[in-house]
Amino acid sequence: MPASITGLLRPDIAALEAYTPIVPLETLAERLGLPVERIIKLDANENPYGPSPRALAALAAVERDAPHRYAIYPDPDHTRLRAALSRYIGQPPERIICGAGSDELIDLLMRAVLRPGDVMVDCPPTFAMYSFDAALYGARVVPVPRTEQFDVDVEGVAEAVEREGAKLLFLAAPNNPTGTPLARSAVERLLDLPIILAIDEAYAEFAGTSVVDLVGTRPNLVVLRTFSKWAGLAGLRIGYAAMHEDVIAYLWKIKQPYNVNVAAEIAAIASLEDREERMTTVARIVAERDRLAAALAALPGVHVYPSAANFLLCRMTDGGAARARAIRDGLARRGILIRYFNRPGLDDCIRISVGRPEQNDALLQALEELA
């Protein structure tokens, strides 16, 4: 037996800073000493209206009429779901692959592209999972910071790609946690670089824009999507990606065979069939986003950044990081959960997911009390 079992484990993992996920609702409620139903959860960009009625009905029908389906392995090829997605995004099923959330597809793409020492460009502040996953594969992450208004420094990225010989770039469109949209012209410029460009469109339905139509015409483009936000299925973990046939063949080889569970596939297909209801809900959230943004901007010492997503980033122009933390903690004591980012460039910011009107009203009242 070895003297120390840790000697058999990867030392780079020991040195890796762990990703910080959202704490489960029940755990937070217990910490705060509040019943779960009193918690207003505005910290993870989830859909406050939940799944579509048709998705819930489809799941109930399986439980009632065919519970044996949950005892049988799911379709490893996601055949019915990919056909439904093909109709939704206008790309052939051969260019679509599904995963346990878009997080799995981010990981798969990196696994297919990055070897130890390879370079990935990152554009902070952005979704921290990109740089975290890259570190798992021993890649070197080269940051190209965004502008003061959180736009991508396109020419800075181009220079870094050429200088470092980078292979991969992820860009969230709109960006998380800032809500900043990504211009189509910027995507087209970056596609001219010798790099695989992955556009993460987790919030595309709220933004109303997409570059998924370019998939296939540009072999180095990957577009990632999720059902977590617009469809309200974050708890079922279901996402998908569209990409050129030459690239997708690599992901099919390395994905786990039964990575999308039966319930997730059923709910996703039903959500696509209930698209009109889902987009009505999206419109309600966008309207609330605009109302909430105006109300937050009226508060003293708060700068609200424009957002094309279902959340708002707010900078504390008075009080800085200390005030941002105090607001997070003060809201938590009242059972209202928001996100605070303790990282450079964002340590004086809070991010607020858009809730239902009554949730947003409770938030605004609490903020006035904390002022």
C-alpha positions in Angstrom: 0.0 0.0 0.0 1.4 3.5 -0.9 2.5 5.7 2.0 0.1 8.4 0.7 -2.9 7.7 -1.5 -2.7 11.3 -2.8 0.5 10.4 -4.6 -1.6 8.4 -7.1 -3.8 11.3 -7.9 -3.2 14.2 -10.3 -1.3 17.0 -8.5 -2.8 19.6 -10.9 -6.3 18.7 -9.6 -5.1 19.2 -6.1 -4.0 22.7 -7.0 -7.2 23.5 -9.0 -9.6 26.0 -7.5 -13.0 24.3 -7.2 -15.9 25.7 -9.2 -18.5 27.3 -6.9 -22.0 26.1 -7.9 -25.3 27.4 -6.5 -26.2 25.9 -3.1 -29.4 23.8 -3.1 -32.6 25.6 -2.2 -33.4 23.3 0.7 -29.9 23.7 2.2 -30.2 27.5 2.0 -33.6 27.6 3.5 -32.3 25.5 6.5 -29.3 27.8 6.9 -31.6 30.9 6.9 -34.1 29.3 9.2 -36.9 29.9 6.7 -39.4 27.6 5.0 -38.6 26.8 1.4 -41.8 28.5 0.2 -40.5 31.8 1.7 -37.4 31.8 -0.4 -37.2 34.0 -3.5 -34.5 32.5 -5.7 -33.0 35.1 -8.0 -29.4 33.8 -8.1 -29.1 31.2 -10.9 -31.0 32.6 -13.9 -33.7 29.9 -13.8 -37.1 30.4 -15.2 -39.4 31.5 -12.4 -42.5 30.1 -14.2 -41.1 26.5 -14.3 -41.7 24.0 -17.2 -44.4 24.3 -19.7 -47.8 22.7 -19.0 -47.3 20.3 -21.9 -44.0 19.2 -20.5 -45.5 18.5 -17.1 -48.4 16.6 -18.7 -46.0 14.5 -20.7 -44.0 13.5 -17.7 -47.2 12.7 -15.7 -48.5 10.6 -18.6 -45.4 8.4 -18.5 -45.7 8.0 -14.7 -49.3 7.0 -15.2 -49.3 4.9 -18.3 -45.8 3.7 -19.0 -43.6 3.9 -15.8 -41.5 1.0 -17.3 -39.9 3.6 -19.6 -37.9 4.8 -16.6 -36.5 1.3 -16.1 -35.1 1.2 -19.7 -32.0 2.9 -20.9 -32.7 6.0 -23.0 -32.0 6.4 -26.7 -28.3 7.0 -27.0 -28.8 8.8 -30.3 -31.6 11.1 -29.0 -33.4 10.4 -32.3 -36.8 12.0 -31.6 -35.3 14.9 -29.8 -32.9 15.7 -32.5 -35.7 15.6 -35.1 -37.7 18.1 -33.0 -34.6 20.3 -32.6 -34.0 20.2 -36.3 -37.4 21.7 -36.9 -36.8 24.3 -34.2 -33.4 25.6 -35.3 -33.5 24.8 -39.0 -30.4 22.5 -39.0 -30.4 18.9 -40.1 -30.3 16.3 -37.3 -26.9 15.2 -38.4 -25.5 18.4 -37.1 -27.1 18.2 -33.7 -26.0 16.4 -30.6 -27.6 16.5 -27.1 -26.1 16.4 -23.6 -26.9 16.6 -19.9 -27.1 20.3 -20.0 -24.9 22.4 -22.2 -22.2 22.0 -19.5 -21.6 18.5 -20.7 -21.2 19.6 -24.3 -18.7 22.3 -23.3 -16.7 19.6 -21.6 -17.0 17.2 -24.6 -15.9 19.9 -27.0 -12.8 20.7 -24.9 -12.1 16.9 -24.6 -12.2 16.7 -28.4 -10.0 19.7 -29.0 -7.6 20.4 -26.2 -4.5 18.5 -25.2 -2.2 19.5 -22.3 -0.4 22.7 -23.3 -2.9 23.7 -25.9 -4.2 27.3 -25.7 -7.7 28.4 -25.2 -8.6 32.1 -25.4 -11.0 33.4 -22.7 -12.8 36.8 -22.6 -13.5 37.6 -18.9 -15.6 38.5 -17.2 -17.7 35.6 -18.5 -19.0 32.1 -17.6 -16.4 30.7 -15.3 -17.0 27.1 -16.5 -14.9 27.8 -19.7 -11.7 28.4 -17.9 -12.4 25.8 -15.3 -13.0 23.0 -17.8 -9.9 24.0 -19.8 -7.8 23.6 -16.7 -9.0 20.1 -16.3 -7.5 19.2 -19.7 -4.2 20.9 -18.9 -4.8 23.7 -21.4 -3.3 27.1 -21.1 -5.9 29.8 -20.8 -5.0 33.2 -22.4 -7.4 36.0 -21.2 -8.4 38.8 -23.4 -10.4 41.1 -21.1 -13.6 42.6 -22.4 -14.0 46.4 -22.7 -15.4 48.6 -20.0 -18.9 48.0 -21.4 -18.2 44.2 -21.5 -18.0 44.0 -25.3 -15.6 41.5 -26.8 -12.2 43.0 -27.9 -12.4 41.4 -31.3 -9.1 42.6 -32.6 -7.4 41.7 -29.2 -8.8 38.2 -29.6 -7.5 38.0 -33.1 -4.0 39.1 -32.1 -4.0 36.6 -29.2 -5.1 33.7 -31.4 -2.3 34.4 -33.9 0.3 35.1 -31.3 -0.4 32.1 -29.1 -1.6 29.6 -31.7 -4.9 29.2 -29.8 -7.2 26.4 -30.8 -10.5 27.2 -29.1 -12.6 30.2 -28.0 -16.0 30.2 -26.1 -18.2 33.3 -26.2 -21.5 33.5 -24.4 -24.1 35.4 -26.4 -25.6 37.1 -24.5 -22.7 37.1 -22.1 -23.1 35.7 -18.5 -22.9 37.4 -16.0 -23.1 40.8 -17.9 -26.0 40.3 -20.3 -24.1 41.8 -23.1 -25.1 40.8 -26.6 -22.6 39.7 -29.2 -22.8 41.3 -32.6 -23.1 39.0 -35.6 -20.4 40.9 -37.4 -18.0 40.1 -34.5 -18.8 36.4 -34.9 -18.2 36.5 -38.6 -14.9 38.3 -38.0 -13.8 35.7 -35.5 -14.8 32.8 -37.7 -12.1 33.9 -40.1 -9.5 33.0 -37.5 -7.8 29.5 -37.4 -9.8 28.5 -34.3 -12.9 26.6 -33.3 -15.4 29.2 -32.1 -18.1 28.0 -29.7 -21.0 30.5 -29.3 -22.9 29.7 -26.1 -26.5 30.8 -26.8 -27.9 29.7 -23.4 -30.0 32.9 -23.4 -30.8 33.2 -27.1 -34.5 33.0 -26.7 -34.5 36.1 -24.5 -32.2 37.9 -26.8 -34.1 37.0 -30.0 -30.9 36.6 -32.0 -28.8 33.7 -33.0 -26.0 32.6 -35.4 -27.2 29.0 -35.6 -28.0 29.5 -39.3 -24.3 29.8 -40.0 -23.6 26.3 -38.7 -22.5 24.1 -41.7 -21.5 27.0 -43.8 -18.6 27.7 -41.4 -17.0 24.4 -40.3 -15.2 26.0 -37.3 -18.5 27.2 -35.7 -20.2 25.4 -32.8 -23.5 26.8 -31.3 -24.5 25.6 -27.8 -28.1 25.8 -26.5 -29.9 24.7 -23.4 -33.5 24.0 -22.1 -32.5 25.3 -18.6 -33.5 28.9 -19.1 -36.3 29.5 -21.6 -37.9 26.1 -21.1 -37.6 25.9 -17.4 -35.9 22.5 -17.3 -32.7 23.3 -15.4 -33.3 20.5 -12.9 -33.6 17.9 -15.7 -30.2 18.9 -17.3 -30.8 18.9 -21.0 -28.9 20.9 -23.7 -27.8 20.5 -27.3 -25.2 21.8 -29.8 -25.1 22.3 -33.5 -21.9 22.0 -35.5 -20.4 20.9 -38.8 -20.4 17.2 -39.5 -16.6 17.0 -39.5 -16.6 18.2 -35.9 -19.6 16.5 -34.5 -18.2 13.1 -35.5 -15.5 13.5 -32.8 -18.1 14.3 -30.1 -20.2 11.3 -31.0 -17.2 9.1 -30.4 -16.4 10.3 -26.9 -19.8 11.1 -25.4 -21.3 8.7 -22.8 -23.9 6.5 -24.6 -26.9 7.2 -22.3 -26.1 10.8 -21.3 -29.6 12.2 -21.7 -32.1 10.7 -19.3 -35.6 9.6 -20.4 -37.5 12.3 -18.4 -35.3 15.1 -19.8 -35.9 14.0 -23.4 -39.6 13.7 -22.9 -39.9 17.1 -21.3 -37.6 18.7 -23.9 -39.7 17.4 -26.8 -42.9 18.5 -25.1 -41.4 22.0 -24.6 -40.7 22.3 -28.3 -44.3 21.3 -29.0 -45.4 23.9 -26.6 -43.2 26.6 -28.1 -46.0 29.2 -28.3 -46.6 29.0 -24.5 -42.9 29.0 -23.8 -42.2 32.1 -25.9 -45.2 33.9 -24.3 -43.4 33.2 -21.0 -40.2 34.5 -22.4 -41.9 37.7 -23.4 -43.3 38.1 -19.9 -39.8 37.7 -18.4 -38.3 40.2 -20.9 -41.0 42.8 -20.0 -40.2 42.2 -16.3 -36.5 42.6 -17.0 -37.1 46.0 -18.5 -39.4 47.1 -15.6 -36.9 45.8 -13.0 -34.0 47.5 -14.8 -35.7 50.9 -14.7 -36.6 50.5 -11.0 -33.1 49.4 -10.0 -31.5 52.2 -12.0 -33.6 54.7 -9.9 -31.9 53.5 -6.7 -29.0 55.7 -5.5 -25.5 54.5 -6.3 -26.6 51.6 -8.6 -25.6 51.3 -12.2 -27.6 48.8 -14.2 -26.0 47.4 -17.3 -28.1 46.8 -20.4 -29.1 43.1 -20.7 -30.3 40.9 -23.5 -30.8 37.9 -21.1 -33.0 37.1 -18.2 -30.8 38.7 -15.6 -29.4 42.1 -14.7 -25.8 43.0 -13.6 -25.7 46.0 -11.2 -22.6 47.8 -10.2 -22.5 49.6 -6.8 -21.1 53.1 -7.7 -21.3 54.0 -4.0 -19.8 51.7 -1.4 -18.2 49.3 -3.9 -17.5 45.7 -3.0 -18.5 46.2 0.7 -21.9 47.4 -0.3 -22.4 44.7 -2.9 -21.7 42.0 -0.2 -23.9 43.8 2.3 -26.8 43.8 -0.1 -26.4 40.1 -0.9 -26.3 39.3 2.8 -29.1 41.6 3.8 -31.4 40.2 1.0 -30.5 36.6 2.1 -31.6 37.3 5.6 -35.0 38.2 4.1 -35.1 35.1 2.1 -34.1 36.7 -1.3 -31.2 35.1 -3.0 -29.0 37.0 -5.6 -25.5 36.4 -6.9 -22.3 38.2 -5.8 -19.1 37.6 -7.7 -15.9 37.9 -5.7 -13.6 38.2 -8.7 -11.6 41.0 -10.3 -13.8 43.5 -12.2 -17.0 42.3 -10.6 -16.4 42.5 -6.9 -18.6 45.6 -6.6 -21.4 44.0 -8.7 -24.5 41.9 -8.0 -26.4 39.8 -10.5 -30.2 39.5 -10.2 -32.2 37.0 -12.1 -35.6 38.2 -13.3 -38.4 36.7 -11.2 -42.2 36.9 -11.4 -43.6 40.4 -10.8 -44.4 39.8 -7.1 -40.9 38.4 -6.6 -39.4 41.5 -8.2 -41.6 43.8 -6.1 -40.4 42.0 -2.9 -36.8 42.5 -4.0 -37.3 46.2 -4.7 -39.0 46.7 -1.4 -36.2 44.9 0.4 -33.5 47.0 -1.4 -35.3 50.2 -0.3 -35.2 49.0 3.3 -31.5 48.2 3.0 -30.6 51.6 1.5 
